[in-house]
Amino acid sequence: MQLKAILKYTFLYIGLAILTNCKEDKTTKTENKVVVSFKKEGVLHLKKADSDSIIKTLDIEIADNEYETQTGLMYRAKLESNHGMLFIFPNVQMRSFYMKNTKIPLDIIYIDENKSIVSFQKNAKPFDETSLPSEAPAQYVLEINAGLSDEWQLEVGDKVTFEVLD
């Protein structure tokens, strides 16, 4: 009987250690529901290609490791219109995203190594696992609420700049 208790508490301890060592408490679990909150990790400016004038400034979360890029905006109940998630990849290549476990419709913006927009996937449907590929090689991907890329009149060739907060 003592062995069962020891094993039980050992697994409980390991589970808690794993949960507490995850990237700063953006994720919590309540009654089998995953709740993820926005954590500002940077600022991104969308700029017109022809004039370099700022179209919009967003607070961003950054996904730059395997876990974060695979998870993305999954499990989020909402995303504010001045928020986005910037995926930063170590190389330039054709990219493809999907909406598995993503509750909110998104615009997916593919950006090349020069930080120019190369293509869009607009109004991506929640929970849809259909591949949503880039039309050109990309190193960065920006996810924002569906419809905002049209509202802000973003076009292929427009630029982004961003700053990562410490």
PyRosetta script that sets phi, psi and omega in degrees:
from pyrosetta import init, pose_from_sequence

init()
pose = pose_from_sequence("MQLKAILKYTFLYIGLAILTNCKEDKTTKTENKVVVSFKKEGVLHLKKADSDSIIKTLDIEIADNEYETQTGLMYRAKLESNHGMLFIFPNVQMRSFYMKNTKIPLDIIYIDENKSIVSFQKNAKPFDETSLPSEAPAQYVLEINAGLSDEWQLEVGDKVTFEVLD")
pose.set_psi(1, -38.6)
pose.set_omega(1, 179.6)
pose.set_phi(2, -64.8)
pose.set_psi(2, -35.6)
pose.set_omega(2, 178.9)
pose.set_phi(3, -61.6)
pose.set_psi(3, -41.4)
pose.set_omega(3, 178.0)
pose.set_phi(4, -62.0)
pose.set_psi(4, -43.0)
pose.set_omega(4, -179.9)
pose.set_phi(5, -64.9)
pose.set_psi(5, -42.3)
pose.set_omega(5, 179.3)
pose.set_phi(6, -62.7)
pose.set_psi(6, -46.0)
pose.set_omega(6, 178.8)
pose.set_phi(7, -62.5)
pose.set_psi(7, -42.5)
pose.set_omega(7, -179.7)
pose.set_phi(8, -58.7)
pose.set_psi(8, -49.4)
pose.set_omega(8, -178.1)
pose.set_phi(9, -71.9)
pose.set_psi(9, -29.6)
pose.set_omega(9, 175.9)
pose.set_phi(10, -64.8)
pose.set_psi(10, -47.4)
pose.set_omega(10, 178.6)
pose.set_phi(11, -65.0)
pose.set_psi(11, -38.3)
pose.set_omega(11, 177.7)
pose.set_phi(12, -62.2)
pose.set_psi(12, -45.1)
pose.set_omega(12, 179.7)
pose.set_phi(13, -62.7)
pose.set_psi(13, -45.2)
pose.set_omega(13, 179.0)
pose.set_phi(14, -61.3)
pose.set_psi(14, -44.5)
pose.set_omega(14, 179.0)
pose.set_phi(15, -60.0)
pose.set_psi(15, -44.3)
pose.set_omega(15, 178.8)
pose.set_phi(16, -66.1)
pose.set_psi(16, -38.5)
pose.set_omega(16, 178.2)
pose.set_phi(17, -62.1)
pose.set_psi(17, -42.4)
pose.set_omega(17, 178.9)
pose.set_phi(18, -63.4)
pose.set_psi(18, -45.9)
pose.set_omega(18, -179.2)
pose.set_phi(19, -63.3)
pose.set_psi(19, -40.4)
pose.set_omega(19, -177.0)
pose.set_phi(20, -76.9)
pose.set_psi(20, -17.7)
pose.set_omega(20, 180.0)
pose.set_phi(21, -92.6)
pose.set_psi(21, 0.1)
pose.set_omega(21, 177.7)
pose.set_phi(22, -69.1)
pose.set_psi(22, 161.4)
pose.set_omega(22, -179.6)
pose.set_phi(23, -52.4)
pose.set_psi(23, 127.8)
pose.set_omega(23, -175.3)
pose.set_phi(24, -9.3)
pose.set_psi(24, 120.3)
pose.set_omega(24, -177.2)
pose.set_phi(25, -22.1)
pose.set_psi(25, 64.2)
pose.set_omega(25, 170.1)
pose.set_phi(26, -88.9)
pose.set_psi(26, -20.5)
pose.set_omega(26, -174.2)
pose.set_phi(27, -117.9)
pose.set_psi(27, 133.5)
pose.set_omega(27, 172.5)
pose.set_phi(28, -135.1)
pose.set_psi(28, 157.5)
pose.set_omega(28, 177.7)
pose.set_phi(29, -117.9)
pose.set_psi(29, 134.4)
pose.set_omega(29, 174.5)
pose.set_phi(30, -136.8)
pose.set_psi(30, 120.2)
pose.set_omega(30, 177.6)
pose.set_phi(31, 43.9)
pose.set_psi(31, 55.5)
pose.set_omega(31, 178.3)
pose.set_phi(32, 65.4)
pose.set_psi(32, 15.7)
pose.set_omega(32, 175.3)
pose.set_phi(33, -111.9)
pose.set_psi(33, 135.5)
pose.set_omega(33, 176.5)
pose.set_phi(34, -93.0)
pose.set_psi(34, 127.1)
pose.set_omega(34, 178.2)
pose.set_phi(35, -118.6)
pose.set_psi(35, 122.6)
pose.set_omega(35, -178.8)
pose.set_phi(36, -120.2)
pose.set_psi(36, 128.0)
pose.set_omega(36, -179.7)
pose.set_phi(37, -106.4)
pose.set_psi(37, 155.4)
pose.set_omega(37, -179.9)
pose.set_phi(38, -71.5)
pose.set_psi(38, 137.0)
pose.set_omega(38, 175.0)
pose.set_phi(39, -130.2)
pose.set_psi(39, 112.5)
pose.set_omega(39, -179.1)
pose.set_phi(40, -64.6)
pose.set_psi(40, 119.5)
pose.set_omega(40, 179.6)
pose.set_phi(41, -120.3)
pose.set_psi(41, -2.4)
pose.set_omega(41, 179.8)
pose.set_phi(42, -176.9)
pose.set_psi(42, 178.7)
pose.set_omega(42, 177.9)
pose.set_phi(43, -129.3)
pose.set_psi(43, 135.1)
pose.set_omega(43, -179.1)
pose.set_phi(44, -124.6)
pose.set_psi(44, 137.7)
pose.set_omega(44, 177.1)
pose.set_phi(45, -113.3)
pose.set_psi(45, 128.5)
pose.set_omega(45, 171.7)
pose.set_phi(46, -95.9)
pose.set_psi(46, 129.1)
pose.set_omega(46, -174.4)
pose.set_phi(47, -128.3)
pose.set_psi(47, 145.4)
pose.set_omega(47, 174.4)
pose.set_phi(48, -69.0)
pose.set_psi(48, 139.5)
pose.set_omega(48, -177.3)
pose.set_phi(49, -66.1)
pose.set_psi(49, -39.7)
pose.set_omega(49, -172.7)
pose.set_phi(50, -80.2)
pose.set_psi(50, -26.1)
pose.set_omega(50, -174.9)
pose.set_phi(51, -122.5)
pose.set_psi(51, -11.2)
pose.set_omega(51, -177.2)
pose.set_phi(52, 64.5)
pose.set_psi(52, 12.6)
pose.set_omega(52, 178.1)
pose.set_phi(53, -76.9)
pose.set_psi(53, 145.3)
pose.set_omega(53, -177.7)
pose.set_phi(54, -74.8)
pose.set_psi(54, 126.0)
pose.set_omega(54, 176.4)
pose.set_phi(55, -85.0)
pose.set_psi(55, -46.7)
pose.set_omega(55, -175.2)
pose.set_phi(56, -157.9)
pose.set_psi(56, 148.2)
pose.set_omega(56, 173.4)
pose.set_phi(57, -117.0)
pose.set_psi(57, 131.0)
pose.set_omega(57, -177.0)
pose.set_phi(58, -122.9)
pose.set_psi(58, 145.7)
pose.set_omega(58, 164.6)
pose.set_phi(59, -82.7)
pose.set_psi(59, 136.0)
pose.set_omega(59, -175.8)
pose.set_phi(60, -128.5)
pose.set_psi(60, 151.2)
pose.set_omega(60, 163.7)
pose.set_phi(61, -97.4)
pose.set_psi(61, 153.0)
pose.set_omega(61, -177.7)
pose.set_phi(62, -118.9)
pose.set_psi(62, 131.4)
pose.set_omega(62, 174.3)
pose.set_phi(63, -112.1)
pose.set_psi(63, 109.8)
pose.set_omega(63, -176.2)
pose.set_phi(64, -135.9)
pose.set_psi(64, 13.2)
pose.set_omega(64, 172.6)
pose.set_phi(65, -131.1)
pose.set_psi(65, 171.8)
pose.set_omega(65, -173.3)
pose.set_phi(66, -58.7)
pose.set_psi(66, -46.1)
pose.set_omega(66, -179.0)
pose.set_phi(67, -62.0)
pose.set_psi(67, -48.4)
pose.set_omega(67, -177.5)
pose.set_phi(68, -65.4)
pose.set_psi(68, -39.0)
pose.set_omega(68, -179.3)
pose.set_phi(69, -71.8)
pose.set_psi(69, -29.6)
pose.set_omega(69, 176.9)
pose.set_phi(70, -76.5)
pose.set_psi(70, -31.1)
pose.set_omega(70, -177.2)
pose.set_phi(71, -85.7)
pose.set_psi(71, -42.7)
pose.set_omega(71, 178.2)
pose.set_phi(72, 51.6)
pose.set_psi(72, -129.3)
pose.set_omega(72, -178.8)
pose.set_phi(73, -97.4)
pose.set_psi(73, 20.2)
pose.set_omega(73, 177.1)
pose.set_phi(74, -56.5)
pose.set_psi(74, 148.5)
pose.set_omega(74, 173.4)
pose.set_phi(75, 71.2)
pose.set_psi(75, 0.7)
pose.set_omega(75, -180.0)
pose.set_phi(76, -77.4)
pose.set_psi(76, 138.0)
pose.set_omega(76, 177.2)
pose.set_phi(77, -85.7)
pose.set_psi(77, -24.9)
pose.set_omega(77, -179.7)
pose.set_phi(78, -158.3)
pose.set_psi(78, 163.7)
pose.set_omega(78, 174.3)
pose.set_phi(79, -142.0)
pose.set_psi(79, 123.4)
pose.set_omega(79, -179.5)
pose.set_phi(80, -66.6)
pose.set_psi(80, 155.0)
pose.set_omega(80, -176.3)
pose.set_phi(81, -69.1)
pose.set_psi(81, -18.4)
pose.set_omega(81, 177.3)
pose.set_phi(82, -101.2)
pose.set_psi(82, 18.5)
pose.set_omega(82, 178.4)
pose.set_phi(83, -119.5)
pose.set_psi(83, 154.9)
pose.set_omega(83, 174.5)
pose.set_phi(84, -158.7)
pose.set_psi(84, 172.6)
pose.set_omega(84, 174.1)
pose.set_phi(85, -121.2)
pose.set_psi(85, 127.7)
pose.set_omega(85, 178.0)
pose.set_phi(86, -106.3)
pose.set_psi(86, 122.0)
pose.set_omega(86, 175.8)
pose.set_phi(87, -94.6)
pose.set_psi(87, 126.8)
pose.set_omega(87, -179.9)
pose.set_phi(88, -115.8)
pose.set_psi(88, 117.4)
pose.set_omega(88, -179.2)
pose.set_phi(89, -105.3)
pose.set_psi(89, 153.5)
pose.set_omega(89, -177.8)
pose.set_phi(90, -76.4)
pose.set_psi(90, -10.3)
pose.set_omega(90, -177.1)
pose.set_phi(91, -144.5)
pose.set_psi(91, 171.6)
pose.set_omega(91, 179.6)
pose.set_phi(92, -103.6)
pose.set_psi(92, 126.0)
pose.set_omega(92, 176.5)
pose.set_phi(93, -164.1)
pose.set_psi(93, 172.0)
pose.set_omega(93, 174.1)
pose.set_phi(94, -63.6)
pose.set_psi(94, 137.2)
pose.set_omega(94, -178.0)
pose.set_phi(95, -119.8)
pose.set_psi(95, 157.2)
pose.set_omega(95, 175.2)
pose.set_phi(96, -149.6)
pose.set_psi(96, 132.4)
pose.set_omega(96, 178.9)
pose.set_phi(97, -118.6)
pose.set_psi(97, 166.6)
pose.set_omega(97, 173.0)
pose.set_phi(98, -147.4)
pose.set_psi(98, 173.6)
pose.set_omega(98, -169.4)
pose.set_phi(99, -110.8)
pose.set_psi(99, 25.7)
pose.set_omega(99, 179.4)
pose.set_phi(100, -55.4)
pose.set_psi(100, 129.5)
pose.set_omega(100, 178.5)
pose.set_phi(101, 57.8)
pose.set_psi(101, 19.9)
pose.set_omega(101, 177.3)
pose.set_phi(102, -101.4)
pose.set_psi(102, 119.5)
pose.set_omega(102, -171.6)
pose.set_phi(103, -86.4)
pose.set_psi(103, -17.2)
pose.set_omega(103, -174.1)
pose.set_phi(104, -115.6)
pose.set_psi(104, 141.1)
pose.set_omega(104, 177.5)
pose.set_phi(105, -68.7)
pose.set_psi(105, 142.8)
pose.set_omega(105, -174.0)
pose.set_phi(106, -133.0)
pose.set_psi(106, 156.2)
pose.set_omega(106, 162.4)
pose.set_phi(107, -101.6)
pose.set_psi(107, 131.3)
pose.set_omega(107, -179.5)
pose.set_phi(108, -111.2)
pose.set_psi(108, 121.7)
pose.set_omega(108, -173.9)
pose.set_phi(109, -114.5)
pose.set_psi(109, 119.3)
pose.set_omega(109, -179.8)
pose.set_phi(110, -93.7)
pose.set_psi(110, 134.5)
pose.set_omega(110, -171.3)
pose.set_phi(111, -132.1)
pose.set_psi(111, 135.0)
pose.set_omega(111, -177.4)
pose.set_phi(112, -83.6)
pose.set_psi(112, -176.7)
pose.set_omega(112, -177.1)
pose.set_phi(113, -66.2)
pose.set_psi(113, -18.7)
pose.set_omega(113, 177.0)
pose.set_phi(114, -90.7)
pose.set_psi(114, 4.8)
pose.set_omega(114, 179.8)
pose.set_phi(115, 67.0)
pose.set_psi(115, 34.2)
pose.set_omega(115, 173.6)
pose.set_phi(116, -105.3)
pose.set_psi(116, 138.7)
pose.set_omega(116, 177.6)
pose.set_phi(117, -67.6)
pose.set_psi(117, 128.6)
pose.set_omega(117, -179.6)
pose.set_phi(118, -110.4)
pose.set_psi(118, -23.3)
pose.set_omega(118, 176.0)
pose.set_phi(119, -169.9)
pose.set_psi(119, 169.3)
pose.set_omega(119, -179.0)
pose.set_phi(120, -131.3)
pose.set_psi(120, 152.7)
pose.set_omega(120, 161.6)
pose.set_phi(121, -125.7)
pose.set_psi(121, 105.1)
pose.set_omega(121, -172.9)
pose.set_phi(122, -95.4)
pose.set_psi(122, 147.6)
pose.set_omega(122, 175.4)
pose.set_phi(123, 54.3)
pose.set_psi(123, 47.1)
pose.set_omega(123, 176.6)
pose.set_phi(124, -62.5)
pose.set_psi(124, 131.8)
pose.set_omega(124, -173.0)
pose.set_phi(125, -82.2)
pose.set_psi(125, 134.8)
pose.set_omega(125, 177.4)
pose.set_phi(126, -54.0)
pose.set_psi(126, 141.5)
pose.set_omega(126, 175.2)
pose.set_phi(127, 65.7)
pose.set_psi(127, 2.5)
pose.set_omega(127, -179.2)
pose.set_phi(128, -80.7)
pose.set_psi(128, 126.3)
pose.set_omega(128, -178.4)
pose.set_phi(129, -97.0)
pose.set_psi(129, 13.9)
pose.set_omega(129, 176.3)
pose.set_phi(130, -67.1)
pose.set_psi(130, 138.9)
pose.set_omega(130, 179.0)
pose.set_phi(131, -66.2)
pose.set_psi(131, 133.9)
pose.set_omega(131, 179.6)
pose.set_phi(132, -120.8)
pose.set_psi(132, 83.8)
pose.set_omega(132, -171.3)
pose.set_phi(133, -81.1)
pose.set_psi(133, 159.0)
pose.set_omega(133, 171.0)
pose.set_phi(134, -77.4)
pose.set_psi(134, 159.0)
pose.set_omega(134, 177.6)
pose.set_phi(135, -97.3)
pose.set_psi(135, -3.1)
pose.set_omega(135, 178.6)
pose.set_phi(136, -153.8)
pose.set_psi(136, 161.4)
pose.set_omega(136, 178.3)
pose.set_phi(137, -58.9)
pose.set_psi(137, 142.6)
pose.set_omega(137, -177.7)
pose.set_phi(138, -139.4)
pose.set_psi(138, 149.7)
pose.set_omega(138, 174.1)
pose.set_phi(139, -111.0)
pose.set_psi(139, -21.8)
pose.set_omega(139, -179.0)
pose.set_phi(140, -126.9)
pose.set_psi(140, 152.1)
pose.set_omega(140, 174.6)
pose.set_phi(141, -138.4)
pose.set_psi(141, 132.2)
pose.set_omega(141, 178.0)
pose.set_phi(142, -113.8)
pose.set_psi(142, 128.6)
pose.set_omega(142, 174.5)
pose.set_phi(143, -110.0)
pose.set_psi(143, 130.0)
pose.set_omega(143, 177.6)
pose.set_phi(144, -135.9)
pose.set_psi(144, 170.6)
pose.set_omega(144, 177.5)
pose.set_phi(145, -59.0)
pose.set_psi(145, 142.2)
pose.set_omega(145, 178.5)
pose.set_phi(146, -56.6)
pose.set_psi(146, 136.8)
pose.set_omega(146, 176.9)
pose.set_phi(147, 95.9)
pose.set_psi(147, -20.1)
pose.set_omega(147, -176.4)
pose.set_phi(148, -70.7)
pose.set_psi(148, -32.6)
pose.set_omega(148, 179.5)
pose.set_phi(149, -64.2)
pose.set_psi(149, -34.7)
pose.set_omega(149, 174.8)
pose.set_phi(150, -73.6)
pose.set_psi(150, -44.6)
pose.set_omega(150, 179.9)
pose.set_phi(151, -57.7)
pose.set_psi(151, -40.8)
pose.set_omega(151, -179.4)
pose.set_phi(152, -86.2)
pose.set_psi(152, -0.1)
pose.set_omega(152, 178.4)
pose.set_phi(153, 56.0)
pose.set_psi(153, 43.7)
pose.set_omega(153, 176.6)
pose.set_phi(154, -71.8)
pose.set_psi(154, 145.2)
pose.set_omega(154, -179.3)
pose.set_phi(155, -136.4)
pose.set_psi(155, 157.2)
pose.set_omega(155, 172.1)
pose.set_phi(156, -56.8)
pose.set_psi(156, 133.4)
pose.set_omega(156, -177.7)
pose.set_phi(157, 103.6)
pose.set_psi(157, -24.8)
pose.set_omega(157, 175.5)
pose.set_phi(158, -61.3)
pose.set_psi(158, 158.6)
pose.set_omega(158, -171.8)
pose.set_phi(159, -113.3)
pose.set_psi(159, 161.6)
pose.set_omega(159, 169.7)
pose.set_phi(160, -129.3)
pose.set_psi(160, 148.0)
pose.set_omega(160, 166.8)
pose.set_phi(161, -130.4)
pose.set_psi(161, 151.1)
pose.set_omega(161, 178.4)
pose.set_phi(162, -150.3)
pose.set_psi(162, 155.7)
pose.set_omega(162, 176.9)
pose.set_phi(163, -125.7)
pose.set_psi(163, 134.1)
pose.set_omega(163, 176.2)
pose.set_phi(164, -93.9)
pose.set_psi(164, 130.8)
pose.set_omega(164, 178.5)
pose.set_phi(165, -80.1)
pose.set_psi(165, 151.3)
pose.set_omega(165, 178.6)
pose.set_phi(166, -75.1)
pose.dump_pdb("model.pdb")
